C-alpha cells in the first residue's frame, strides 16, 4: 500500500494491491489522516476508482480485503467531505 497527494491535498490517492496471485489477503491499512488534514474524530469518504464504490471510513486504521480473482487492488480517492 502507498499513498500519493498533490501539494495542496486536493487530490489524495491510496493504492492497495494484493501481490498473492492465489489467495485472498486481508488486514488493516493505516491512513495518515492527520498529514492529510482530515479530522481524526470525523468520518471521511474513500471512492474505489476501479469499481466506483464509496466507503465511509473513520480513524487511521481501516479494514481491506482483496481477492486476486475478483478485485486484486484498490485505488482509493480520499475525501474529507
PyMOL commands that set and color helices and strands:
alter all, ss='L'
color gray80, all
select strands_A, chain A and resi 2-5+12-17+25-30+44-48+54-57+61-66+73-79
alter strands_A, ss='S'
color yellow, strands_A
deselect
rebuild
show_as cartoon
